[in-house]
Each structure stands twice: as structure tokens, then as C-alpha cells.
Amino acid sequence: MKSIIIGSGIAGIAAAIRLKAKGHGVHVFEANSYPGGKLSEFKNDGFRFDAGPSLFTMPQFVNELFELMGENPKDFFEYERLDTSCHYFFEDGSKFFAPSDINDFAKMINTHFGEDSQSVLRFFEKSKQLYEITNPVFLENSLHQLKTYTSKSGIKGILNLWRLNMFTTMNAKNKQYFKNPKVVQLFNRFATYNGSSPYIAPATLNIIPYLEFGFGTFFPKKGMVDITNALVNLAKRKGVQFSLNSKVDEIIVENKKAIGIKSNGEVYLADAVISNADVYPSYKNLLHNETMPSRVKHVNSSSSALIFYWGIKKSFEQLHLHNVFFSNDYKKEFDTIFKENAIDDDPTVYINITSKRKADDAPEGCENWFVMVNVPANYGQNWAQLIEKARQNILTKLSRILKTKIEPLIVNEEILDPIKIEQKTSSFRGALYGSSSNDMMAAFFRHANFSSNIKNLYFCGGSVHPGGGIPLCLLGAKITSELVKDSTQ
């Protein structure tokens, strides 16, 4: 059997490894000159930046790929567990440095905010329960096959749907657990992990805090890009072929069956074609004579990101690997993003500084700042104007809270916006997580990992089930590879 994978994002790489383990010949085509999609890096005047994802959780899904190939992940991929998950800064000047351990976190919440530590532990217990219900049904299997629902775990999941808090929002549920508005805001933030608003998205997404605190947060010793590099090297060692600078122009379909692709004027035949590109451009640009499903055509996109990569000629002792500077009016910020398709004047600012853990990512006495704010997907806004205004608002905010003028410290700068995200990663509208999760049935409305109309055509990545982010993309690759196995046997 031969499989072709379009795109080498983390899901595409993982799918390649899994299909190779099943005995397939696998050929990955990547339009860029580098693999990894969003999970890549670049360097600028002595500063190294991870270009995209900055949080590493659930490393077992990466380790599993090495073990599947009979290798010890510790021999090829090193990472360390963090004692502190994040440093939080509030507009009133208060700070909260969150430990990674659940029990220590609960105690610190009590100390800093007067919140009952037992309320925090009950919240995490509920979050764990959500994970245990959803993982075997909604995260590890296709939602678009009957056997998922007729299995033992599927029936159990259906019987426990009432426990998933699908009919209330994250914010509403969090206000039931916590009295202090800062604590509510802190837990509401987890909606951004899949590009949602906590004021609209279902409280089912309260599963996310458990994924971070229950399993821990980690840092790859060579940077986030080492996830990509380690897995690509694994795939190559096992015989997967990668063609970079090889844009796919068409998925060839004959008699409603995908039989290969066209790239750079050449035809490549295969028994299965898996698109790791966003599902919208897969239909629009690659399936020339096929009808795009209406749910793809009219998708509501997740949020995107505006990122400033700043080389900073100073070291800040109060900052950590992960830092969040909260907005004063969180609801207004999300309303601006999702209702006005704009950027709020007081955005929550996230700063990732890998030089805190990997000193050679910045010159001595300097830091590499990955500065991100959540923004809407690209609907044709005046991004030049939005970016300039947001930049000034961010600088003003950070200078005030850190009591240091930041702009004079910036020695180099690169900017990534929704338009560039779409250009570099084929993400529709530059959305980071595909379709929006601001709906109680969003998980069921995501595109399947396979085409129901075209045989031997499959999809993986953040725009299809189960969603975006490294862990879900790795799980999605597992689902997709198992579907390919089922159809070709």
C-alpha cells in the first residue's frame, strides 16, 4: 500500500509515522522549504524563536510514536517538566505565579485570592471526569462512524453526556465554582487554547485545565521545534519520504476515488491520500471538480493570533517561560474579537520567553519575546491599521505593568498576522484551530477525518476532528491512520 500526505504539520508527520508502522510506503509533500507547519522556528540576529505553538503538554502522545517504531524516545527527544506553569499579571498590579502541581496550585489560589482551595480541587476533579468521559469516545475515535457509538465506551459516553456541561458556558460554570473574579478569569483563559470565547463556548471545554495541570506542562530542551525535528527524523529513519518545496496542485479523483496527486507538473499515484492542509483549501484548491460541503463553506472560524517576535536587550527577573498580562475587561475583549472582528484596546498579552529555559536562544543579557494577542480570523479587515494600533497598546500595557519602557529595548522585530498565517500554513482565514468551538455541538460539526463522497481521501490536522493544538492533532493523526487501515484491508 502507498499513502501520500499533503502537508507536514504535526498531524501529517504523525500520520506518516503511523502509516509507515502499518507497512505503507509513505510520501509527504510540503509546500514550504521546512517541515512542521506552525510548529517551526526562525532565527534573527542571534535570537531564536519558536514560530507557533509554545505550550507542550501530554508528551506521551509524542513518545508513543517512537515506541510504535521500536525506539526509546529518551534517546532522541528530551524534555523537562516545569515546576511553574505560568506567571499571571493583573491590571491592578497584583501577580500570581502559578505552580504546576494541582495541590500546590489550590493552596496558592487560597493564599493569593482567598478562594477556597477545596473549590479548586473540586473543579479539577470535575475537569478530570470530563476527560475520562470524552477521551475514549470523542478524542480517540471518529465521531462520524456508527461503531464509535455502539462500542462499550461509546455507550458509556452517551449515557454520561449530561455530565459534560454542554448547555452552559465556561464562564457561567466557573462562576459557580469560584467567587473571586480574578480566579474566574484565570480559568476562563483556557478557552483560548482552542480559539474560543469562554462567554460563548460550552463548559465542556473545562476539560482543558486538567490536560495542563493533571498531566503537567513541559519544555523540550531544544525548543518546541524539536517536536517537529525529532519526529521528522524518526519518520526518515523508518523510510518515510519527504519532498519539501513541493506544493500540491491537485488531488486526482477518478470515479469518486482519490488515486493520487499532482505536484510541480508530476503525477504521483497512491492507494490513499491524506490532506494535512486545512479542510477548506483542500476542497477549494485541490479538489477541482468536487462540491465543497456546506458546513465547510460556511464555517465559523476560531480566533487567530497577532504575534510580535521581539529581540529584547534586557533580562526581566519577574518573567517566566510563560507569562500572561490580563485585560481589565475580559468579556469586552472577547466580544470585540468575536462580535466586532476587531482587536480590543486592552488585549490580554501572552509572552513566551524560551531563553528562560534555553539560554542560547538569546544573546547574553537579552531575551527572545514571543508576544501574542488573540485576534479574529481574517474577514478582510484593515490589518495594517489594526496591527499598528495593537502594537502601541501592547507596548503601553507592558511598559506600565513592568515599570520599564519596552520599545527602546526592542533590537529586532518580526510580525505574524492572520493573513501571513494563512499564506504560510494554508489555514483558512488564518484561524489557528479551524472551525470555532463556540457552540455546544461544535465537536460534532467538525469535518470528519475522511471524505464521505470520495473513497480513499482522508484529512488530519487542526481543522478536522478532534481539533487543533498539539495533543489533539496527534490524536487526530491516530484516528486518521486507523481509518486508512480499515479501508485498505
ABEGO torsion letter per residue (X at the ends): XBBBBBEABAAAAAAAAAAAAAGBBBBBBBABABBGEABBBBBBGGBBBBABBABBBGAAAAAAAAAAAGBBAAAABBBBBBABABBBBBAAGBBBBBBABAAAAAAAAAAAAGBBAAAAAAAAAAAAAAAAAAAAAAAABBAABAAAAABAAAAAAAAAAAAAGAABBAAAAAAAABABAAAAAAAAAAAAAAGBBAAABBAAAAAAAAAAAAAEBBBBAAEAAAAAAAAAAAAAAAGBBBBBGBBBABBBBBGGBBAEBBBGGBBBBBABBBBABBAAAAAAAABAABBBBAAAAABBBBBBBBBBBBBBBBBBAABBABBBBBBABAAAAAAAAAAAGBBBABBBBBBBBAAAABAAABBBGBBBBBBBBBBBBBAGBBAAAAAAAAAAAAAAAAAAAAGBBAAAABABBBBBBAAAAAAAAGBBGGBAAEBBAABAAAAAABBBABBAABBGBBBBEAABOAEBEAAAAAAAAAAAAAAAAAAAX
